[in-house]
Amino acid sequence: MIARLWYMQLLQGDHFRKLSENNRVRLVDVSPSRGLILDSKGRLLADNRPTFTLAVVPEDVPDWKLLSRRLQELVGITTEEIKKARLAAKGQPPFKPVRIRSHLDREQLAILETFRYELAGVKVLVEYRRAYLAARETAHLVGYLGEINSKELSRYPKSVYRLGDYVGRYGLESAYERVLHGKRGARQVEVDAMGRELNLLDKVDAASGHNLVLSIDLDMQKAAAKALGDETGAVVAMNPQNGEVYCLYSSPTFDQNNFIWGMTSGQWKSLANDKKHPLKNRAISGNYPPGSTYKIVTAAAGLEEGVITPETTFFCPGQIHFGRRFYKCWKKGGHGTVNLQRALSESCDVYFYRLGQKLGIDRLAKYAKAFGLGKRTNISLPHESIGLVPSTAWKKRRFGEVWHEGETLSAAIGQGFNLTTPLQLARMVSVVANGGRLVTPTLVKRMVVSGKQDPVPAPKAVTTKVNIKPEHLRTIHQGLVDVVNSPRGTARRVRLPGITVAGKTGTAQVVGLKFERSFGKEEDVPWKYRSHALFVCYAPAENPTIAVAVVVEHGGHGGSDAGPVAKKVMEEFFGINKKETIQAAAGVSEVSGD
């Protein structure tokens, strides 16, 4: 203590004497509290937690070299850190604090408090940083923040953002940045020679950002995460009537808290170079061939164009010959003579090859787009993929080539050039569930505005009428009910006790069937060559309140690999006891072809 007094009085006496003769008035910036993000049951997904930041007010520093040396001795802050921070703050007023290091620990705080009298200009700012309470389950959905850089700062209003602020970089944090950020406040204070506040002269309170209440159910997110486990893929669950999204999960995932509290270069390198791309939101930007789930579109096109009726039959011998190759059905021995309902239920490829031939690719494309494929759903998240709906014009434009009729056969069963996202598939099956409406998926149910008692409901979702006759949708609906509930259906494993589920399985090949079978047994096929497993469904079939789409990358078969994931999510939604479900399903065998 005596040594510090000697230091202040003798070595720094002149500097302090001049300042003490003329206390100054300073405008202190007050950052707003960022809006919270909650799930549909009011559980916090994104919160704000206090953190301590070491900052320096330039005009209060008599000797930068001396200060740099002391900070390195006391708390390990290097000269390079200080230089970098000062350079980033170049151009800002000298009375504005320059943030040097965030997330100070208790030991560092104690040291700075002990030696505060010899650290002129040093301030410890109490700031609030984002904390994600369900990080891995909601990483792609909620997103994360990042510290604003100089380039971004030039694009934002100076009255709203400052250096050191955090802005949304991904997910809802990015999409709703302007709503969540809030408005700055200020305090006019008198400060002494050390820059310490003496008196509050005036203030303008900061306005907190708006809170977002989502339609997402955290329990369903957790159920999806548990059901997918270590598999790569995505799960989407939504209300088919109004578009509210209950679950939007992508795997593999990551902990977005690391973007706030910092990660080592090794951690970032591992995350960025991971071959499974955990930062990618597969639910909205993963592009997959829809496989046999696309047969919903092919069936609708055939009925609406008058190419078939519900009673139209085709004979399936297990394959058809076209051009110079055979197009095989998943069932080696064939399905025999089948009508549309049975073709959907048992996912007969030959039936839809024949139907695709009669329709042609351009009529298929017309109905695919009517079901919402090949275009963004306009969900309020960045980086949504469009997908791909092929047509004769598209191929000519893309490759400068004509369309070949054999390509239509592949397209009719969801292979070939077709690409869809899991969210698009959930929206597609919702058209059948709700009787012919294309709904826009929504995530935010309401906003709680700072200073107002009543929440502001989110705008109603936009819906578009799909021009398909009700009787045709009912025919497809019955086929989807049979997929899960008929003796030969391909998704019998997805049955729920007391609830009728309607669905469609899909298996999307990523390599030619001949090449895949060259490895022998399915389990011997390398992971990257295995087929994707897909499943779409809705329930209760009589009055649907949930629609689900699941994609398991290189997962195998829709009925045996993707279907059970959807079942777990629906069990959570309907509150079905897991033990009762297992007992009810005991003895049920599975057709795993599709």
N, C-alpha and C positions, 0 to 999 in steps of 0.2 A: 504493500500500500504506500509506504514512504517513498519507494523508488518511483512509483507511478506519479505521485504528487510532484516530485522533483522534476520528472520528465515533462509534465504539463506546465509547470510554473517557469522553469528555466529555458527548456529547449523550444517550447511552443508558446511561450507567454505572449510574445508580440502579436502572433496570429489571433489568439483568443481574445486579447484585449481589444483589438480593432473590431472584431465581430460583436463583442459584448456591448460595445458602445452604440451599436446600431442593429438591434434585433430586426429580423426580416419577416415579411409576410409572404407566405407561399401557398400555392394552390396544389392540393394533394388529390391525386386521382383516386377514385373509388371504383373498383371493378364490380360488375354485377354478378350476382349468383346465377349460375347456369340452371336452366329449367331441368326438372327431374323427368325421368322416363319410368313409367310404371306399367305393369301388365294389366289385364282386364279385371283382375281381382284386387288391384291396388298394391301389389307387391313391387318393391323397388327393383328396377333393373339397372338404372344408372343414378348414382347419388353423388354428392359433393362432400369431400372430406378435407379437413384443414391440413395444410402443409406449410412449412417455413422456408422462406427464400432469403438468401443473403443478397442484399442490394447495396449499391453505393450511389450517393448523391454527388455528382462531379464537383459542383461549386463549393461543397463543404470539405473537399480534400485538399490540404495544403501541400502534400508531398506524395505523389502516386508511387514512387519507387519505394518509399518507406512503408506505405500501406501495403503494397504488394508483398514485400518481404515479411511483414508481420502476419498477414493472412496465410501465407504459405507455412510459416512456423507454427501458427496456432491451429489451423483447420485444414491444411494441406491444399489450399487453393493455389494453383500455379499462376505464374506470370502470363502464360499463354492463355489461360482461361479468362483472365482479366482483359487482356488485349482483344481477344475475340469478342467479348461482351461489349467492350467500348466501341469496337468497330461496327458491330451490329446496331448500336444505338447512335451512331454518327448522325448528326443533324437534329437530334431532339434537344429541347431546352436543357440547360445545365442543372436546373433544379429538379428535373425528373429522375427518379431512381433508375439506375442501370442494374438489371438483374444479373448476378454473377453465377450463383448456384442455387438450384432448388432442392427440395427434399432433405433439408438438414436434419440430422438425428439429434437426440437429446444431449449427447455428449458435446456435439459442436455448439448447440445452443448455450449450454452452460459455460463453455469457454468464451464465447462471444460476449455473454453477459458479464463475465468476470473482468474482461479486458476492454469493455466498451469505452472507457474514458481515453484510451490511447488509439482508438480506431475512429478518428473523425470522419464523418460522412457515411459510415457504415450503418445500415438499417436492416433489421430483420422484419420482413413483411410476412404477415399471416395471410395466406392466400388459400383458396379452395381449389382442389384438384378433383377431377373425375374419378369415381370408383365404380367398377362394374361388379355387381353382386351375383350375377349368374353368367360369368364371363364366357365360359366355354359353350354353354347352351345357347347363348344369344349373340355370340361374337359377330357373325355376319349380318345379323338383323339390326342390332343396335349400333354397331360400328364402333369407331373410336375417334379420339381427337389427336391433333398434332399442333406443336407450337407454330404460330404464324411466322412466315418469313417476309423478307423485305418486298419481294415481288407481289405476294398476296396482299401485303399491307397497302400497296399502292392502288389496289383494286377496290378495297373496302373504304367506307367513310371514316375519316380520321376521328370523328366524334364518337365512333362506336368501338374501334379497335386500336390497340397499342402493341408495341413490341413486348413480347412476353406473354401475350394472350394465347389461348388455345382455341382452335377452330375445328369444326367437324371435317374429318378426312374421309369417312367411309360410313356406309349404312345410314340409319336415321339421323345420326349425329350430323352428317353432311347434308342430307336432304332437308332437314329442318333447322339448319344453322341460324338463320335470321330469327326464327321464333324462339329458339332455345337460349340464344346468347344474352338477351336482356339489354338494358341501357345503362350507360355509365353514370356515375355520380361524381361529386367533388366536395372537398372540404377546404375552406380558406382558413389557414392557421398561421399563428405567429410562432416562429422558431428561434432558438437561441444559437449561440456560436457553434455548437456541436451539431446543429441541424435537428435538435430535439424539439418536439412540439410543446409550446407553452400555453397557448390559448386558442380556443376554437372561435373564429370570428363569424363564419357563416357556413352553410352546407346545403347541398342538393343531394338528396338520397338517391342511390342507385336503384333501378327497377329490375327485379329478378326476371329471368327468362320464363316463358310459359312452360308449365308442366304438360307432358304428353301422356295420356292414358291410352294404351294400345288395346287392340282386340286380341292380341296374343295371350295365350294361357301358358304360364311358365311350366305348369305340370305336364302339359302336352309336349313342350320343348324337351323336357327331361325324358319323357317317355320315348320320344323319337330318338334322342341321343343314345339312350340305353338300348333300344331295339336295333339301331344300326351298329352300335358297338364300334369295332375297329374297321368296319367296312367303309368304303368310299361311296358317297352318294348324297341323296337329298330327300327330304320329306316336306310336303306341303299339305296342310289341311285348312279348309275354308268353309264358310257358310255358302252353300250353292245358291241360296235365295237372294242374298244381298252383297256377297263378295267379301265379307269380313274374314280376315285371315286369322286362324287360331294358332297355327304352327307353321314356321318357316325355318327349317333346320338344314344345315349343310355340314358334311363330314368329309375329310378331317377338319378340325376346328383349331382355335388358338385362344390364348388368353390376352384380350385386348388391354388389360391393365398394364402390360409390359410397354405399351406405347405411351402411357402416361408417366409411369414411374421409372421408365428407362430400361433398356436391355443392353447387354454387352454386344460387341461386334460379332462375336461367335454365335450368340442367340439369333441375331438378325440374319446372319449368313445361313444358319440352319433353316430358319423359317422361309427365307426367300428362295433358297435352292432346293427345297423339298420337292421331290418329283411328283408328289400327290397334290401340290399347290394348295395348302391349307388356307391361304388368304382368299381364294376364289369362292364366291358365293354360288355354289352349284344349283341352288334352288331357282335362281333367276338368270344365271349366265352360263350354266352348264348346257351344252348342246348335245343331244342324244337322238339317235333314230328312235322313233316312238314304238317300233315293233308292232305287235298285234293290237296294241291299244288303238292304233290308227284305224283298225277295222270298223270302229264306230263311225268314222268319217266316210269310209267306203260304203258302208251299209246305208247311211243317210243319203249319200249321193245316188246310189242305185235305186232306192225307193222314190226319192223326190223326182228323179229324172225319168221315172217310169221304165227303167231298164229291167227291174225285177219287181215282183210282189212278194209278200211274206211267204207265199206258197211255192215260189220258184225254187227248183232243186237243181243241183249239179252233182255229178258222180265224182267221188274222190278215190282214185286208185292208189294214192300215196305220192303221186307226182304227175306232172304234165310235161309234154315235149313241145318246145317252142324254139324255132330257129335251129341252132346247132347245140342246144343244151337242154337238160332236164331241170325243171323247177320243182323242187321237192316239198312235200308237206312234212310238218314236224312228226306226224304219226306215220311211221314207215309202212305199215300195212294199209294205210288209208282209212277214211271214215265211211266209205260207201256213199249211198245217196243221201244228201243232206239238204234241208231247207235253210232259210236265213237264221231262224232262231237257234237251230242246232249248230249251224256253222259258227255263230257267235259263242255259244255255250262251250263248244269243244275246240274252238279256234282253228277251224279247218282252213288251211292255207289255200288249197286248190279251189275252194268255193270263191275266195276273194281274188285269186288269180283270174278266174273266169270273169268275174264281175268287173275287175279292173280293165280287162281287155275290151269289154263292151262299153265301158265309160270313156276311156281315154284319159290321158294325164291332165288335160286342161279342165275337164269337168271335175276331176278329183281335186285339183288345185282350188277351184272355185269354192267347194264345200269345206276344204281344209281351212281356208281363210275365213269362211263364215263361222267356223268353230273357234276362231281366234288364233290359229296357228300362223306362223310366218309374219307376225307383227308383235310389237311390244304390248304388254297388258296395261301399261301405264300405272303400275304400282309405284308408290312413292319411295323408290330406292334407286340409287345410281347404278350404272353398269349393267342394265338389263339387256339381255340378248334378244335379237329379233327371231332367231331360228331360221328355218329355210323351208319354203314350200316350192318344189320344182314345177316347172311348166315348160312348154315348148319354147316360149319367148325367153324365159330365163336361161335355158341352156344355150340358145343361140347367142344371147347377149354375153353370157359368161365364158363359153368355150368356142363360140363361132361354129357350133355343130348342130345338126338336126337331132331331134329326139327319136330314139328307137323304141319300137313297141315293146320289146322285151324289158325295157327299163320301167314300163308301166306296171308290169307284173310285180316287180320288186316294190315299187312305190305303193301299190294297192295293199300290201301287208306291212307298210311302215318301214321298209328298208330303203335301199338306194340312197338318193340325195336328201331324203327327208331328215330334218333336224328340229327338235323341239326342246323346250325347257320343262322341268318338272312343274313350274307354276302354270305354264301354258296347258299342260296335260290336266291339271286340276280344274282349270277353267273350262277345258274342252268337255270333260265328263259332267261338269255342272250344267251344261246346256241340256243334256238328257235329264238330269235330276230335277231341274226347275221348269221343265216343259217348254224349252226353246228360247231362253234368254241368255245373252252373253254378258256376264257381269264383270265389272272392273274390280280387281282385288284392292282392298283397303287395309291399312294397318292401324291408323289412328282413329279411335272412337270419339275422343273429345280432347279439348285443350282447357287447362285450368289457367286462366289469365291472371297475372300478378295484379293484386289489388282489387280483384273482382270476386265476389262470392260464388256466383253461378258459373259453372263450366260452359264452354262454348262447344256444342256438338260439331263433329266434323261434317263436311258436306256429304250428302248422300251419293252413293256410288252410281256411276253412269251405267245404264244397261241398254243393250241393243237387241232388238228382236231378230231372231234367226228364222229365216223363211223356210221352215220345214213343217209339214203338216203334223198336227197332234197325233194322228193315228200312226204315222211313221215313227215318231219318237216313242210311242207306246210299244211298238214292235221291237225296237232296239232295246228299250227298257226291259222288256220281258226276257230278251236274250241275255242281258247282263245279269238279271236276277238268276237265271239258270247257270251262269258261269260259276256262281258260288253255291247254289242250292240244288242243282240237278245231280243225279247219280254220276254223270259223266263230265260234270263241269270241271274246268281246269283250276278252280280256286276254292275247292271245298274246305281247305284248311283255314279259310278266313271267316268261316261261319261264326256268328255270335249267338249266344243263348237268348231267345226271346226277341231278337232284332233281325229283320231281313236285310241282308247286305246285297247290293248289286255292284258288279265290278267287271273288269276286263284285264286279263293277264297279257304280258308282252315279253318277248325275248328278242333282243336286238343283237344280231351278229355283228362283230367288228372285223372278222376275217371270213373268207370263204368257208363254206361248210366242209368241203373236201380237205382243206388245209387244217381246219380245227380237228377233224376226225383222224387226221394222220398221227396224232399224238396218242391215240388209243382211248383209254378211259378219260372221262370228263375231269377227274381230279388230277390227271397228268398234264392237262393243257396249261401252259404258262398263264399266269394271271392276266397279262396284258392282251392275250388272245381270247380270253373267255368272253362269252356273250354278256351284255348288260341285262339285268333283270328289272322289269317294270310292272307296276300294278296301279290301276286307277279304280276308284270305287266311290259309292255314296250309300248313306244309310240314315234313318230307316228307309227302305225302298219305297214305302207307301207315302211318306211325307219327309223327304230328306232334309236333315239339318246339318250334315257334314259331308264334304267331299274330300277325298284324299288321293294324292299322287305320290308314289314312291319310285325312286330309281336307285338301284344298287349297281354301281359300276363293276363290270366284269363279275357280277354276282351269280350268274347261272340262269335260273328260270323265274319267270314272273310269279307263278303260283306257289312255288316252294321256297323262294328266297326273298322276293319283294313283298308278297302278300302278307306273310306273318308280321312284317314291320308295320304295315298299315293296320293290321289287326290290333297290335299293341297300342297304337295311337287312338284307335276307336274305343278300345277298352277303357282308356283313360278318360276319353270324352264322355262316354256313357256311364262311367263309374262302375264298370263290371268287375266283380271280384275275380281275381286271377285264378284262384283255386277252383272256383266253380266253372270257369271257362275251360280249364284243363280237363276236368271231369266230363264236361259236356262234349268235348271234342275227342274223347278217348275212343279209339277204334276206328276213327275216320282215316281212310287211306287217301293218298294224294296222286292225282294225275299230274306229272311234272313236265310234260312235253312243252308247255308254253307258259 
